[in-house]
Amino acid sequence: MVAVLGYGLRRCPPYAGAIRTHKNEASVMTPSPLFRQGLCLLTIVACSALPSLATAHHSFALFDQTKMVTVQGVVERFAWTNPHITIYLDTPGPPPQRFKIETGSVNALQRAGWNADSIKAGESAEVSFRPLKNGDPGGLLVEIKIGDVVLTGGG
């Protein structure tokens, strides 16, 4: 390999793990077979880990898919954000509780006809959802009824 330093040319020393493929002054360096095998192994390990990370994020394991809960309350906040839209619903109780209801992504719900103004804070709503397995007040949206409007689009 040749490097330009100042006004002249000089031969660069071979780098670790490289073998020369040509013996002329402008020799070409290629990675050694051991280096290429290590790089290939690293690529395989990294690529095999990616699907499990994506699956973990999109897992429904947090929610009890065998149960459905319906509560009535007032929308405290409608968070139109990625990766998932969230509806916070205050219920009168006893005891009063705030439910955190997760839905699908902005993109998925837009395709289903939702927009950032579909739900407004202060509206009375009836929400059906798959509850969290840990018992916390919240879950995965099945549908929400606000007056005569029914919106669906859970995860």
C-alpha positions in Angstrom: 0.0 0.0 0.0 1.3 3.5 -0.8 0.6 6.6 1.2 1.1 10.2 0.2 3.0 12.1 2.8 4.1 15.6 2.0 5.3 15.6 -1.6 6.6 12.1 -1.8 5.4 8.5 -1.8 6.3 6.0 0.8 5.5 2.4 1.4 3.2 1.8 4.4 4.1 -1.1 6.7 1.7 -4.0 6.6 -1.0 -3.8 9.3 -1.6 -6.6 11.8 -3.5 -9.5 10.4 -2.9 -8.5 6.8 -1.2 -10.4 4.0 0.4 -8.9 0.9 -1.1 -10.2 -2.3 1.3 -8.4 -4.7 5.0 -7.8 -4.4 5.2 -4.6 -6.3 5.7 -1.1 -4.7 1.9 -0.4 -4.6 1.0 -3.7 -2.9 -2.6 -4.4 -2.0 -3.3 -5.5 1.6 -6.2 -7.9 2.3 -7.4 -9.2 5.7 -6.1 -12.5 6.8 -8.4 -15.5 6.7 -8.5 -15.6 10.5 -9.5 -11.9 10.6 -12.3 -12.5 8.1 -13.6 -15.5 10.0 -13.7 -13.4 13.2 -15.5 -10.6 11.4 -18.0 -13.1 9.9 -18.6 -14.6 13.4 -19.2 -11.2 14.9 -21.7 -10.3 12.2 -23.6 -13.6 12.6 -23.8 -13.1 16.4 -25.0 -9.4 16.0 -27.6 -10.3 13.4 -29.0 -13.2 15.4 -29.5 -11.0 18.4 -31.5 -8.3 16.5 -34.7 -10.4 16.0 -34.9 -11.3 19.7 -34.6 -7.6 20.6 -37.4 -6.6 18.2 -39.6 -9.5 19.4 -39.0 -8.5 23.0 -40.2 -5.0 22.3 -43.3 -6.1 20.4 -44.1 -8.9 22.9 -47.6 -9.1 24.4 -46.2 -11.1 27.3 -47.0 -8.3 29.7 -50.7 -8.6 29.1 -53.1 -11.3 30.1 -54.6 -12.3 26.7 -57.2 -14.6 28.4 -59.0 -11.7 30.2 -60.7 -8.5 29.2 -61.5 -5.7 31.6 -63.9 -2.8 31.0 -63.7 0.4 33.0 -65.4 3.8 32.8 -63.8 7.1 33.5 -62.5 10.4 32.2 -59.6 10.7 29.8 -56.8 12.5 31.8 -54.3 12.5 28.9 -54.0 11.2 25.3 -50.3 10.8 24.4 -50.0 10.6 20.6 -46.3 9.5 20.7 -44.2 6.7 19.3 -43.5 3.9 19.9 -47.0 3.4 21.3 -50.0 5.8 21.8 -51.0 5.8 25.5 -54.4 6.7 27.0 -54.5 7.7 30.7 -57.9 7.2 32.2 -59.0 8.3 35.6 -61.7 6.1 37.2 -63.8 7.2 40.2 -63.2 4.1 42.3 -63.4 3.2 45.1 -60.5 3.7 45.2 -59.9 6.2 42.4 -57.3 4.9 40.0 -55.5 6.1 36.9 -55.2 3.4 34.2 -52.4 3.5 31.6 -53.8 2.0 28.4 -51.3 1.2 25.7 -52.3 1.0 22.0 -50.6 0.5 18.7 -48.1 2.8 17.0 -49.0 6.2 15.6 -48.5 4.7 12.1 -50.8 1.7 12.6 -53.5 3.8 14.2 -53.4 6.4 11.5 -54.0 3.7 9.0 -57.0 2.6 11.1 -58.4 6.2 10.9 -57.1 7.7 14.2 -55.5 11.1 14.5 -54.1 13.2 17.3 -57.5 14.7 18.0 -59.5 11.4 18.1 -59.5 11.5 21.9 -59.4 14.6 24.1 -58.6 15.1 27.7 -61.8 15.5 29.8 -63.9 13.2 27.7 -65.9 10.4 29.4 -64.9 7.0 28.0 -65.5 3.3 28.4 -62.4 1.4 27.8 -62.0 -2.4 27.2 -58.5 -3.8 27.5 -56.3 -6.8 28.2 -55.0 -6.2 31.7 -51.4 -6.3 32.8 -50.3 -9.6 34.3 -48.7 -7.9 37.3 -52.0 -6.4 38.5 -51.1 -2.7 37.9 -54.0 -0.5 36.6 -53.5 -0.6 32.9 -53.3 -2.8 29.8 -53.5 -3.2 26.1 -56.4 -1.5 24.4 -59.2 -3.6 22.7 -61.6 -0.7 22.2 -62.6 2.7 23.6 -66.1 4.1 23.4 -66.6 7.9 23.6 -70.3 8.8 23.2 -71.4 7.0 20.0 -67.8 6.6 18.7 -66.0 3.3 19.1 -62.3 3.2 18.3 -60.3 0.0 18.1 -56.7 -0.6 17.5 -54.8 -2.2 20.3 -51.3 -3.6 19.8 
